[in-house]
Amino acid sequence: MIDRPDTAEPDHAEINAALFCHFPDTSFLDAALTGWTQAPFLITDDPALLPGIDAARRCLPGALSLDALPLDGDAAVQGLRAHLADRGAVDTVVVDMTWALAAMLGVGTIETWGTVAERLSAEDGVRVISLYNQDRLIEEQLQAAFRAHQQFLAPSGLYDNPYWMPRELLTEATLDEQLGFMLGRVVPDFAGQPFFRTFDKAAARGASPGWLDHTRPSLGAPEGQKRWHIQCLGRLRVFVDGHREVNWRTAGGAPKKTRTLFAYLLSAADKGVHADQIGELLWQGTASEKTKRARLHHTVAMLRKALGSQESVIRNGDYYRLNAPSGSLVDITTFEQMCRRALSLARHGQDDAALAVYMEAERLYAGDLFEDLPLEYLVTETEDWVMARRTWLLEMAMRVHYDLSKLLRRYRRHAEALQWAQRAVAMNPVSEAANAEVMRVFHAMGRPDAMHRQYGQYRAALSNLGESQEGIEIRAVYDELCRSLDRVTSSQRKTKELVLR
């Protein structure tokens, strides 16, 4: 344990510390920071955080480009130094890390931030304390903090970060179990406590599809390889060597086939794909098996060239698989963790935190899974490898929209709630949950005619699909809303009768 600055020797250790906390628990936060912030500089966009710090010593993350992804470590150091020079004497930089919630690149950003904090501490003699709000950040982002910081700070003191964990936890435990064990081991304040105070067992447990689970990074320092950041939602984008985006248009290659091959191998994970399956996908019935093999060898060569490494695609006999660097990230996992985390928070009444996480999940959903892959490559005579998961993710995104509407209704922000609920209906016009939410919003807005019209539109959408019977649950919601109207005029009663015909 390292002493607090008021009792330490003048040459006390370099401080690059992580402070895990629940922001509403101000007593814990204040107790942990006591003695560390005589001359602070606070980076946050939350005006309610540490209100005792003067406005002249506060700065928005955006003003330092900390919220720009991917984060440029050198630029961040230079920007911070410039701002500190304008603030006079500063002994401690306190950073609200909530800005790192954004997208899957937040994991790499936290690790990059750790190098920024380390440089400021070692080269400028400034203590850096990074605040991690456990209510908002997700597991993989909080786990990255274990790799990014040299110490942990708590009301009981400052502790070195030892990075150790039993093998059975590394290989068998979920991310939240790993975090709970490690933090309890090194910081007595957390011993015997669950890491998340509000947590559903099924929420944010290291979500599917598991395409890269075999490369999940340990809590220790990552290997020297540069990880891949893979964005599958919307247009397929892959970032390698830190910040370089893969250009599928390699000279001599066919970009659509190269891109599809990457996605196909990614979805196969460790088990890989047989050459005949790949040939059937990319050259369906257009060539002999010998010609398909020759074309496949060329396409694999183009993919390796695009990824910048011969080792990026491994061949074992007639099977091919991707060889993603250790710690590579895929946005689907982050999206699912955010959705489940927000749902857990909402169930436990933490509406503000749930709303923030839902908003980030919605922003991360950039479109359908692999939406820029040619339709002819999404299915073969023997395999449908995209559409089932695409539909499942779309359903999850739709739920994000109507869950956002539910939360906003609680705040009486009905106009915003209506926008989100209607977006959910646009995704699936026959979704009972989405249509029911739109009706509830119209009811809360005092617009019974619009509520009736929405139910009629739902029934019409069912009819267009050849279904005449509405769901039992949505009918029950509609009847309940009609009964609860303060005054049901004869005109409104007639409107309901017309809708139900």
C-alpha positions as CSV (number, residue, x, y, z in Angstrom):
1,M,0.0,0.0,0.0
2,I,1.2,3.5,-0.9
3,D,0.7,6.4,1.6
4,R,-1.5,9.3,0.9
5,P,0.4,12.5,-0.2
6,D,0.0,14.3,3.1
7,T,2.0,11.5,4.8
8,A,4.3,10.4,2.0
9,E,7.9,11.5,1.4
10,P,8.4,14.3,-1.2
11,D,9.5,11.8,-3.8
12,H,6.4,9.7,-3.6
13,A,5.7,7.1,-6.4
14,E,4.3,8.1,-9.8
15,I,0.5,8.0,-9.6
16,N,-1.5,6.6,-12.5
17,A,-4.5,5.3,-10.5
18,A,-7.9,3.9,-11.3
19,L,-10.8,4.7,-9.0
20,F,-13.8,2.3,-9.4
21,C,-17.0,3.8,-7.9
22,H,-20.7,4.5,-8.2
23,F,-20.9,8.2,-9.0
24,P,-24.1,8.7,-6.9
25,D,-22.2,7.4,-3.9
26,T,-20.5,10.7,-3.3
27,S,-19.3,9.8,0.2
28,F,-17.1,7.0,-1.2
29,L,-15.8,9.2,-4.0
30,D,-15.0,12.1,-1.7
31,A,-13.3,9.9,0.9
32,A,-11.1,8.3,-1.8
33,L,-10.0,11.6,-3.2
34,T,-9.3,13.2,0.2
35,G,-5.7,14.5,0.2
36,W,-5.1,13.9,-3.5
37,T,-6.7,17.0,-5.0
38,Q,-5.4,20.2,-3.4
39,A,-4.8,21.7,-6.9
40,P,-7.0,19.6,-9.2
41,F,-7.8,19.7,-12.9
42,L,-11.1,17.8,-13.7
43,I,-12.0,16.4,-17.1
44,T,-15.8,15.6,-17.3
45,D,-19.0,16.6,-19.0
46,D,-21.0,15.9,-15.8
47,P,-21.6,19.2,-14.0
48,A,-22.8,17.3,-10.9
49,L,-19.5,15.4,-10.5
50,L,-17.2,16.8,-7.8
51,P,-19.1,20.2,-7.6
52,G,-16.5,21.6,-5.2
53,I,-13.9,21.9,-8.1
54,D,-14.1,25.4,-9.6
55,A,-15.3,25.9,-13.1
56,A,-11.9,27.3,-14.1
57,R,-10.4,24.0,-13.3
58,R,-12.8,21.9,-15.3
59,C,-12.7,20.9,-18.9
60,L,-14.9,18.8,-21.3
61,P,-13.5,15.6,-22.8
62,G,-14.4,16.9,-26.2
63,A,-12.2,20.0,-25.7
64,L,-9.2,17.6,-25.5
65,S,-10.5,15.3,-28.3
66,L,-10.6,12.5,-25.8
67,D,-13.9,11.4,-27.2
68,A,-12.5,11.0,-30.7
69,L,-12.1,7.4,-31.7
70,P,-9.5,6.0,-32.1
71,L,-7.7,8.1,-29.5
72,D,-4.3,9.5,-30.5
73,G,-2.1,9.1,-27.5
74,D,0.6,11.7,-28.5
75,A,-2.1,14.3,-29.4
76,A,-3.8,13.7,-26.1
77,V,-0.6,14.2,-24.1
78,Q,0.2,17.5,-26.0
79,G,-3.4,18.7,-25.6
80,L,-3.4,18.0,-21.9
81,R,-0.1,19.7,-21.4
82,A,-1.3,22.8,-23.2
83,H,-4.4,23.0,-21.0
84,L,-2.5,22.4,-17.8
85,A,-0.1,25.2,-18.7
86,D,-3.1,27.6,-18.8
87,R,-4.4,26.5,-15.4
88,G,-1.4,27.4,-13.3
89,A,-0.3,25.0,-10.5
90,V,-1.9,21.5,-11.0
91,D,-1.0,18.6,-8.8
92,T,-3.7,16.1,-9.9
93,V,-5.6,15.4,-13.1
94,V,-8.9,13.7,-12.4
95,V,-10.6,12.2,-15.4
96,D,-14.2,11.0,-15.7
97,M,-13.8,7.9,-17.9
98,T,-17.4,7.8,-19.0
99,W,-16.4,9.2,-22.4
100,A,-14.8,5.8,-23.0
101,L,-18.2,4.1,-23.1
102,A,-18.5,5.0,-26.8
103,A,-18.4,1.9,-29.1
104,M,-16.1,-1.1,-29.0
105,L,-13.1,1.1,-29.6
106,G,-13.5,2.2,-26.0
107,V,-11.5,-0.8,-24.9
108,G,-8.5,0.2,-27.0
109,T,-9.0,3.8,-26.0
110,I,-8.8,3.0,-22.3
111,E,-5.5,1.2,-22.8
112,T,-4.2,4.1,-24.9
113,W,-5.4,6.4,-22.1
114,G,-3.3,4.4,-19.7
115,T,-0.1,5.3,-21.6
116,V,-1.2,9.0,-21.6
117,A,-1.7,8.9,-17.9
118,E,1.6,7.1,-17.4
119,R,3.5,9.7,-19.4
120,L,1.9,12.6,-17.6
121,S,2.8,11.0,-14.3
122,A,6.4,10.0,-15.2
123,E,7.4,13.0,-17.4
124,D,5.4,15.9,-15.9
125,G,5.2,14.8,-12.2
126,V,1.4,15.1,-12.3
127,R,-0.8,12.6,-10.5
128,V,-3.5,11.1,-12.7
129,I,-6.7,9.6,-11.2
130,S,-9.1,8.0,-13.7
131,L,-12.7,7.6,-12.4
132,Y,-14.6,4.6,-13.7
133,N,-18.4,4.7,-13.1
134,Q,-19.4,1.1,-12.5
135,D,-23.0,1.9,-13.3
136,R,-22.3,2.8,-16.9
137,L,-19.1,1.3,-18.3
138,I,-19.4,-2.4,-19.4
139,E,-17.2,-5.3,-18.3
140,E,-14.7,-5.4,-21.2
141,Q,-14.1,-1.6,-20.7
142,L,-13.6,-2.0,-17.0
143,Q,-11.4,-5.0,-17.5
144,A,-9.2,-2.8,-19.8
145,A,-8.6,-0.5,-16.9
146,F,-6.8,-3.3,-15.1
147,R,-4.3,-3.2,-18.0
148,A,-4.1,0.6,-18.1
149,H,-3.3,1.7,-14.6
150,Q,-0.5,1.1,-12.1
151,Q,-2.6,1.6,-9.0
152,F,-6.1,1.4,-7.6
153,L,-7.4,4.2,-5.3
154,A,-10.1,3.8,-2.6
155,P,-11.0,5.5,0.7
156,S,-8.6,3.1,2.5
157,G,-5.6,4.2,0.4
158,L,-3.6,3.6,-2.8
159,Y,-2.8,0.1,-3.9
160,D,-0.4,-1.4,-6.4
161,N,-2.1,-3.4,-9.2
162,P,-0.6,-6.9,-9.2
163,Y,-2.5,-8.3,-12.3
164,W,-2.7,-11.8,-10.8
165,M,-5.7,-14.2,-11.1
166,P,-6.2,-17.9,-10.6
167,R,-6.2,-20.0,-13.8
168,E,-9.7,-21.3,-13.2
169,L,-11.0,-17.8,-13.2
170,L,-9.1,-16.9,-16.4
171,T,-10.4,-19.9,-18.3
172,E,-13.9,-20.5,-16.9
173,A,-15.3,-17.4,-15.3
174,T,-17.3,-14.6,-16.8
175,L,-15.9,-11.1,-17.0
176,D,-17.9,-9.8,-14.1
177,E,-16.7,-12.7,-11.9
178,Q,-13.1,-11.9,-12.9
179,L,-13.5,-8.2,-12.0
180,G,-15.1,-9.0,-8.7
181,F,-12.4,-11.3,-7.7
182,M,-9.5,-9.1,-8.7
183,L,-10.7,-5.9,-7.2
184,G,-11.7,-7.6,-3.9
185,R,-8.2,-9.2,-3.7
186,V,-6.3,-5.9,-4.1
187,V,-8.7,-3.4,-2.5
188,P,-10.1,-4.5,0.9
189,D,-13.1,-2.1,0.5
190,F,-14.6,-4.4,-2.1
191,A,-13.8,-7.8,-0.5
192,G,-16.8,-10.0,-0.3
193,Q,-19.0,-7.6,-2.3
194,P,-20.5,-8.2,-5.7
195,F,-18.8,-6.0,-8.3
196,F,-22.1,-4.7,-9.7
197,R,-24.6,-3.7,-7.1
198,T,-27.4,-4.0,-9.5
199,F,-26.8,-7.0,-11.8
200,D,-29.0,-9.6,-13.4
201,K,-27.4,-13.0,-13.7
202,A,-28.0,-13.1,-17.5
203,A,-26.9,-9.5,-18.1
204,A,-23.7,-8.6,-19.9
205,R,-21.9,-11.9,-19.4
206,G,-19.5,-11.8,-22.3
207,A,-22.1,-12.0,-25.1
208,S,-22.3,-14.2,-28.2
209,P,-21.4,-14.8,-31.0
210,G,-18.0,-15.9,-29.6
211,W,-16.3,-15.4,-32.9
212,L,-13.2,-14.1,-31.1
213,D,-13.7,-15.5,-27.6
214,H,-10.5,-17.6,-28.0
215,T,-8.5,-14.4,-28.1
216,R,-10.1,-12.7,-25.2
217,P,-7.3,-10.7,-23.5
218,S,-6.1,-11.5,-20.0
219,L,-6.1,-8.9,-17.3
220,G,-2.3,-8.6,-17.6
221,A,-0.4,-6.6,-20.2
222,P,-1.5,-7.4,-23.8
223,E,0.9,-9.0,-26.2
224,G,3.0,-7.0,-28.7
225,Q,0.6,-7.7,-31.6
226,K,-1.7,-5.0,-32.7
227,R,-5.3,-6.1,-32.2
228,W,-8.0,-5.9,-34.8
229,H,-11.1,-3.8,-34.2
230,I,-13.9,-5.4,-36.3
231,Q,-17.2,-3.6,-37.0
232,C,-19.8,-6.0,-38.3
233,L,-22.9,-3.9,-37.7
234,G,-23.6,-1.9,-40.8
235,R,-20.7,-1.7,-43.3
236,L,-18.0,-4.3,-42.5
237,R,-14.9,-2.4,-41.4
238,V,-11.7,-3.8,-39.9
239,F,-9.0,-1.7,-38.3
240,V,-5.5,-3.3,-38.0
241,D,-2.1,-1.9,-36.9
242,G,-3.8,0.4,-34.4
243,H,-5.7,2.8,-36.6
244,R,-5.3,1.6,-40.2
245,E,-8.6,0.6,-41.8
246,V,-8.4,-2.3,-44.2
247,N,-8.8,-1.4,-47.8
248,W,-10.6,-4.3,-49.5
249,R,-9.7,-2.9,-53.0
250,T,-6.3,-4.5,-53.3
251,A,-4.8,-4.5,-56.7
252,G,-5.7,-7.7,-58.6
253,G,-8.4,-8.6,-56.1
254,A,-12.2,-8.7,-56.2
255,P,-13.2,-6.5,-53.2
256,K,-16.7,-8.0,-52.7
257,K,-15.3,-11.6,-52.5
258,T,-12.4,-10.6,-50.3
259,R,-14.7,-8.8,-47.9
260,T,-17.2,-11.7,-47.9
261,L,-14.4,-14.2,-47.3
262,F,-13.3,-12.3,-44.2
263,A,-16.8,-12.2,-42.8
264,Y,-17.4,-15.9,-43.6
265,L,-14.2,-16.9,-41.9
266,L,-14.9,-14.6,-38.9
267,S,-18.3,-16.3,-38.4
268,A,-16.7,-19.7,-38.4
269,A,-14.3,-18.8,-35.6
270,D,-11.7,-21.3,-34.6
271,K,-13.2,-24.3,-36.4
272,G,-12.5,-22.8,-39.8
273,V,-14.2,-23.5,-43.1
274,H,-13.6,-26.2,-45.7
275,A,-12.3,-25.0,-49.1
276,D,-15.3,-26.6,-50.8
277,Q,-17.7,-24.6,-48.6
278,I,-16.0,-21.4,-49.5
279,G,-16.0,-22.3,-53.2
280,E,-19.7,-23.0,-53.1
281,L,-20.3,-19.7,-51.4
282,L,-18.2,-17.4,-53.6
283,W,-18.6,-19.2,-57.0
284,Q,-22.0,-20.8,-56.8
285,G,-22.4,-23.2,-59.7
286,T,-20.2,-21.1,-62.0
287,A,-17.0,-23.2,-62.3
288,S,-15.4,-26.6,-61.8
289,E,-14.0,-27.6,-58.4
290,K,-10.5,-27.2,-59.8
291,T,-11.2,-23.7,-61.0
292,K,-12.9,-22.8,-57.6
293,R,-9.8,-24.0,-55.8
294,A,-7.5,-21.8,-57.9
295,R,-9.8,-18.8,-57.4
296,L,-9.9,-19.5,-53.7
297,H,-6.1,-19.5,-53.4
298,H,-6.0,-16.1,-55.2
299,T,-8.8,-14.7,-53.0
300,V,-7.0,-15.8,-49.8
301,A,-3.8,-14.2,-51.0
302,M,-5.7,-10.9,-51.6
303,L,-7.3,-11.1,-48.1
304,R,-3.8,-11.6,-46.5
305,K,-2.5,-8.7,-48.5
306,A,-5.4,-6.5,-47.4
307,L,-4.9,-7.5,-43.7
308,G,-1.1,-6.9,-44.0
309,S,0.1,-10.3,-42.9
310,Q,0.6,-13.8,-44.3
311,E,-0.3,-15.2,-40.9
312,S,-3.7,-13.5,-40.9
313,V,-5.3,-16.5,-42.6
314,I,-4.2,-19.9,-41.6
315,R,-4.5,-23.0,-43.8
316,N,-4.7,-26.5,-42.2
317,G,-5.2,-29.1,-44.9
318,D,-8.4,-28.1,-46.7
319,Y,-9.5,-25.8,-43.9
320,Y,-9.0,-22.1,-43.6
321,R,-9.5,-19.9,-40.6
322,L,-8.7,-16.3,-39.5
323,N,-5.8,-15.8,-37.2
324,A,-6.9,-12.7,-35.3
325,P,-4.3,-11.2,-33.0
326,S,-4.8,-11.7,-29.2
327,G,-7.3,-9.3,-27.8
328,S,-9.1,-8.4,-31.0
329,L,-12.5,-7.0,-30.6
330,V,-15.8,-7.4,-32.5
331,D,-18.6,-4.8,-32.1
332,I,-21.4,-7.4,-31.7
333,T,-20.1,-8.4,-28.3
334,T,-19.9,-4.8,-27.1
335,F,-23.4,-4.1,-28.5
336,E,-24.9,-7.1,-26.7
337,Q,-23.2,-6.3,-23.4
338,M,-24.5,-2.8,-23.5
339,C,-28.0,-3.9,-24.2
340,R,-28.0,-6.4,-21.4
341,R,-26.3,-4.0,-19.0
342,A,-28.9,-1.3,-19.7
343,L,-31.7,-3.7,-19.2
344,S,-30.3,-4.8,-15.9
345,L,-29.9,-1.2,-14.8
346,A,-33.5,-0.3,-15.8
347,R,-34.9,-3.3,-13.9
348,H,-33.2,-2.1,-10.8
349,G,-34.5,1.5,-11.1
350,Q,-31.2,3.1,-12.2
351,D,-32.9,5.0,-15.0
352,D,-30.3,7.7,-15.6
353,A,-27.5,5.1,-16.0
354,A,-29.7,2.8,-18.1
355,L,-30.7,5.7,-20.4
356,A,-27.0,6.6,-21.1
357,V,-26.0,3.0,-21.8
358,Y,-29.0,2.4,-24.1
359,M,-28.1,5.5,-26.0
360,E,-24.6,4.2,-26.6
361,A,-26.0,0.8,-27.7
362,E,-28.3,2.5,-30.2
363,R,-25.4,4.5,-31.6
364,L,-23.3,1.4,-31.9
365,Y,-25.9,-0.3,-34.0
366,A,-24.9,1.2,-37.3
367,G,-27.1,-1.1,-39.4
368,D,-27.8,-4.7,-40.2
369,L,-25.1,-7.3,-39.7
370,F,-22.8,-7.3,-42.7
371,E,-25.2,-5.0,-44.6
372,D,-22.8,-4.3,-47.4
373,L,-22.2,-8.0,-48.3
374,P,-23.8,-8.9,-51.7
375,L,-27.1,-10.7,-51.2
376,E,-26.0,-13.7,-53.4
377,Y,-23.3,-14.5,-50.8
378,L,-25.5,-14.6,-47.8
379,V,-26.9,-18.1,-48.4
380,T,-26.1,-21.2,-50.4
381,E,-28.1,-24.3,-51.1
382,T,-26.9,-25.9,-47.9
383,E,-26.1,-23.0,-45.6
384,D,-27.7,-19.8,-44.3
385,W,-24.9,-18.2,-42.3
386,V,-26.0,-14.6,-41.9
387,M,-29.7,-14.0,-41.9
388,A,-30.7,-15.8,-38.6
389,R,-28.1,-13.8,-36.7
390,R,-28.9,-10.6,-38.6
391,T,-32.6,-11.0,-37.6
392,W,-31.7,-11.7,-34.0
393,L,-29.5,-8.6,-33.8
394,L,-32.2,-6.5,-35.5
395,E,-34.7,-7.7,-32.8
396,M,-32.2,-6.6,-30.1
397,A,-31.8,-3.2,-31.7
398,M,-35.6,-2.8,-32.0
399,R,-35.8,-3.6,-28.3
400,V,-33.3,-0.9,-27.5
401,H,-35.5,1.6,-29.3
402,Y,-38.7,0.8,-27.4
403,D,-36.9,0.4,-24.1
404,L,-35.5,3.9,-24.6
405,S,-39.1,5.0,-25.2
406,K,-40.2,3.4,-21.9
407,L,-37.4,5.2,-20.0
408,L,-38.2,8.5,-21.6
409,R,-41.9,8.1,-20.7
410,R,-40.9,7.9,-17.0
411,Y,-39.3,11.3,-17.4
412,R,-42.4,12.6,-19.2
413,R,-40.3,13.3,-22.3
414,H,-43.1,12.1,-24.5
415,A,-42.1,13.6,-27.8
416,E,-38.6,11.9,-27.6
417,A,-40.3,8.7,-26.5
418,L,-42.6,8.7,-29.4
419,Q,-39.7,9.0,-31.9
420,W,-37.9,6.0,-30.4
421,A,-41.0,3.9,-30.3
422,Q,-41.9,4.7,-33.9
423,R,-38.4,3.8,-35.0
424,A,-38.9,0.4,-33.4
425,V,-42.2,0.0,-35.3
426,A,-40.4,1.0,-38.5
427,M,-38.0,-1.9,-38.0
428,N,-40.9,-4.4,-37.6
429,P,-44.4,-3.1,-38.2
430,V,-46.0,-6.2,-36.7
431,S,-44.0,-6.2,-33.4
432,E,-46.5,-6.4,-30.6
433,A,-44.1,-4.8,-28.0
434,A,-43.1,-1.9,-30.3
435,N,-46.7,-1.1,-31.3
436,A,-47.9,-1.4,-27.7
437,E,-45.2,1.1,-26.7
438,V,-46.3,3.6,-29.4
439,M,-49.9,3.3,-28.1
440,R,-48.8,3.9,-24.5
441,V,-46.9,7.0,-25.6
442,F,-50.0,8.4,-27.4
443,H,-52.1,7.6,-24.4
444,A,-49.6,9.5,-22.1
445,M,-49.7,12.4,-24.5
446,G,-53.5,12.6,-24.3
447,R,-53.9,11.6,-28.0
448,P,-56.5,8.8,-28.0
449,D,-57.3,9.2,-31.7
450,A,-53.6,8.6,-32.5
451,M,-53.6,5.6,-30.1
452,H,-56.6,4.1,-32.0
453,R,-55.0,4.8,-35.3
454,Q,-51.8,3.0,-34.3
455,Y,-53.7,-0.1,-33.3
456,G,-55.5,0.0,-36.7
457,Q,-52.1,0.3,-38.5
458,Y,-50.8,-2.7,-36.5
459,R,-53.8,-4.8,-37.6
460,A,-53.4,-3.6,-41.2
461,A,-49.8,-4.7,-41.2
462,L,-50.8,-8.1,-39.9
463,S,-53.4,-8.4,-42.6
464,N,-50.8,-7.5,-45.3
465,L,-48.8,-10.6,-44.1
466,G,-51.9,-12.8,-44.4
467,E,-52.6,-12.9,-40.6
468,S,-55.9,-11.7,-39.3
469,Q,-55.6,-12.4,-35.6
470,E,-53.7,-9.9,-33.4
471,G,-51.7,-11.0,-30.5
472,I,-53.4,-11.5,-27.1
473,E,-51.0,-9.3,-25.2
474,I,-51.3,-6.2,-27.5
475,R,-55.0,-6.5,-27.5
476,A,-55.0,-6.6,-23.7
477,V,-52.8,-3.4,-23.7
478,Y,-55.2,-1.7,-26.1
479,D,-58.3,-2.6,-24.0
480,E,-56.6,-1.5,-20.8
481,L,-55.6,1.9,-22.4
482,C,-59.1,2.4,-23.7
483,R,-60.6,1.7,-20.2
484,S,-58.2,4.1,-18.5
485,L,-59.2,7.1,-20.6
486,D,-60.6,9.8,-18.3
487,R,-63.5,10.5,-20.6
488,V,-64.5,8.2,-23.3
489,T,-66.8,10.2,-25.6
490,S,-69.2,8.6,-28.0
491,S,-66.9,9.6,-30.8
492,Q,-63.9,7.8,-29.2
493,R,-66.0,4.8,-28.5
494,K,-67.1,4.7,-32.1
495,T,-63.4,5.0,-33.2
496,K,-62.5,1.9,-31.2
497,E,-65.4,0.0,-32.7
498,L,-64.3,0.8,-36.2
499,V,-60.7,-0.2,-35.4
500,L,-61.7,-3.5,-34.1
501,R,-63.8,-4.4,-37.1
